[in-house]
């Protein structure tokens, strides 16, 4: 009979989970998910296309919006195969290496999106609080450097995190509780000490999304202070209207993230399907809603999208 140490193995595969208790309806549940994925891919693809092709949109604000659409596309593609594979073909198995690869892209694009939202907040801050220096501060070279910094910041910290995950052993269940590989979910299955992994993971979240959220909040405090100093109510309304789209994007990014974190920490007694649905909402809602928000609330984007559709029709 093998000893306990011999039973500690690195899993060849993990098993992903669809929506517990509703397995018989997975084929039907796949329909709205397909619809959401189609909106996310086509919407963000369209935003990228119009910003690249329309010279009138070659401005800092829209360059940052193109970065947001790029990260949303990456986030969508990172989960599409496993989520729809479960619903359509009951393809629940995923190898350990494929699982760590998916985690790298999911968490990497998530942290990048947080950084892009911070860059967009800085853009609004400069445009409203220091408009005369806007063109000299947000130059093309500065935006390119910011783009590289966003990518490096979003990916470098994940490499040691995933290497730490590889040192863990898994001797119990290999069933994950999401439709994709999520770091806290995988870590819970380990039968070895995960304190270092937990501490390092928490440090990454605080140093990225945590700091970003505080700086975004600070930028809007300064923006509100600057706008309220404007005498004309019309000018105040105009200044605030330029921030509506970004505030909406920040809300739909951070609220699901906070909800998922609270569910992992305090929702142990909640039904299993609640965990899965919140996890899917956390990654799907921002890519679906961002192109809709910016197409509706930003006149220049709306006009550019309509121009593309009308030119194709003609």
WOZI-V583037 format. One record per residue. RES is the residue in one letter. SS is DSSP state (A for helix, B for strand, O for the rest). PSI is psi in whole degrees, 0 to 359 (NA if undefined). NEAR is the number of other C-alpha atoms within 12 Angstrom. Layout:
# WOZI-V583037
RES:SS:PSI:NEAR
RES:SS:PSI:NEAR
This chain:
# WOZI-V583037
X:O:130:6
X:O:145:8
X:O:170:9
X:A:319:14
X:A:327:14
X:A:334:12
X:A:347:15
X:O:110:20
X:B:160:25
X:O:125:26
X:O:138:28
X:O:325:17
X:B:156:24
X:B:164:33
X:B:117:30
X:O:163:36
X:O:137:38
X:O:239:41
X:O:105:35
X:O:135:24
X:O:348:14
X:O:26:19
X:A:325:20
X:A:339:16
X:A:12:17
X:A:322:26
X:A:323:22
X:A:322:17
X:A:331:22
X:A:333:28
X:A:306:17
X:A:328:16
X:A:319:32
X:A:319:27
X:A:315:19
X:A:317:28
X:A:320:36
X:A:318:23
X:A:315:27
X:A:314:34
X:A:313:34
X:A:319:28
X:A:310:36
X:A:325:39
X:A:319:31
X:A:317:34
X:A:314:44
X:A:317:33
X:A:313:27
X:A:327:32
X:A:322:34
X:A:319:22
X:A:334:19
X:O:113:22
X:A:333:15
X:A:344:17
X:A:8:27
X:O:68:23
X:O:158:23
X:A:315:33
X:A:318:38
X:A:333:37
X:A:317:35
X:A:324:39
X:A:322:44
X:A:324:37
X:A:320:38
X:A:317:46
X:A:323:43
X:A:313:35
X:A:324:40
X:A:321:46
X:A:315:39
X:A:318:33
X:A:320:38
X:A:313:43
X:A:335:28
X:A:331:35
X:A:346:40
X:A:311:31
X:A:313:28
X:A:320:32
X:A:307:42
X:A:331:35
X:A:322:25
X:A:312:32
X:A:322:31
X:A:316:24
X:A:5:17
X:O:36:25
X:O:85:23
X:O:340:31
X:B:139:29
X:B:132:31
X:B:160:22
X:A:318:28
X:A:319:21
X:A:325:24
X:A:315:37
X:A:325:33
X:A:317:27
X:A:320:33
X:A:319:35
X:A:314:34
X:A:319:36
X:A:307:35
X:A:325:43
X:A:311:38
X:A:329:40
X:A:313:43
X:A:324:43
X:A:320:43
X:A:320:46
X:A:318:43
X:A:322:41
X:A:318:44
X:A:324:48
X:A:317:39
X:A:322:38
X:A:324:39
X:A:320:40
X:A:321:34
X:A:314:38
X:A:323:38
X:A:312:36
X:A:318:27
X:A:325:29
X:A:319:32
X:A:336:27
X:O:60:20
X:A:330:18
X:A:335:12
X:A:6:15
X:A:310:22
X:A:330:19
X:A:334:16
X:A:308:19
X:O:70:30
X:O:167:19
X:A:320:20
X:A:322:15
X:A:319:20
X:A:321:30
X:A:315:18
X:A:320:16
X:A:320:27
X:A:314:31
X:A:319:19
X:A:322:19
X:A:316:31
X:A:313:29
X:A:316:20
X:A:324:30
X:A:343:31
X:A:327:29
X:A:319:24
X:A:340:27
X:A:335:36
X:A:306:24
X:A:329:19
X:A:316:32
X:A:328:36
X:A:322:22
X:A:326:26
X:A:325:38
X:A:339:26
X:O:348:22
X:O:156:27
X:O:150:29
X:B:111:31
X:O:4:22
X:O:224:21
X:O:145:23
X:O:19:31
X:B:119:28
X:O:158:34
X:O:19:36
X:O:171:38
X:O:6:42
X:O:170:50
X:O:122:44
X:O:129:40
X:A:309:39
X:A:327:33
X:A:314:34
X:A:318:37
X:A:326:37
X:A:337:29
X:O:351:29
X:O:145:32
X:O:12:23
X:O:174:24
X:O:127:18
X:O:18:25
X:A:318:18
X:A:316:20
X:A:316:28
X:A:316:23
X:A:317:17
X:A:319:24
X:A:317:29
X:A:320:21
X:A:321:18
X:A:315:28
X:A:316:32
X:A:319:18
X:A:348:21
X:A:275:35
X:A:324:35
X:A:308:22
X:A:319:20
X:A:314:32
X:A:321:32
X:A:316:22
X:A:324:24
X:A:315:34
X:A:316:23
X:A:319:18
X:A:323:29
X:A:332:32
X:A:316:18
X:A:323:22
X:A:313:30
X:A:317:23
X:A:318:18
X:A:319:24
X:A:320:29
X:A:341:22
X:O:351:16
X:O:132:19
X:O:319:11
X:O:124:12
X:A:325:13
X:A:317:13
X:A:322:17
X:A:314:21
X:A:318:17
X:A:319:16
X:A:315:28
X:A:325:27
X:A:333:21
X:O:347:28
X:O:351:34
X:A:313:23
X:A:316:30
X:A:319:38
X:A:319:29
X:A:317:26
X:A:320:36
X:A:317:36
X:A:315:26
X:A:348:28
X:A:311:38
X:A:326:31
X:A:311:24
X:A:324:26
X:A:314:31
X:A:319:23
X:A:317:25
X:A:319:29
X:A:316:24
X:A:323:17
X:A:319:26
X:A:326:26
X:A:319:16
X:A:353:13
X:O:37:18
X:O:332:16
X:O:3:12
X:O:152:16
X:O:145:16
X:A:325:23
X:A:336:24
X:A:317:25
X:A:314:33
X:A:316:33
X:A:317:31
X:A:322:30
X:A:320:37
X:A:321:38
X:A:320:31
X:A:321:35
X:A:341:46
X:A:324:39
X:A:312:34
X:A:312:45
X:A:330:43
X:A:316:37
X:A:327:35
X:A:310:44
X:A:328:38
X:A:314:29
X:A:311:31
X:A:331:38
X:A:326:29
X:A:317:22
X:A:340:23
X:O:112:26
X:A:319:17
X:A:319:25
X:A:316:37
X:A:313:24
X:A:319:23
X:A:319:29
X:A:315:32
X:A:322:19
X:A:319:19
X:A:312:20
X:A:319:14
X:A:322:11
X:A:323:11
X:A:322:9
X:A:320:8
X:O:NA:7
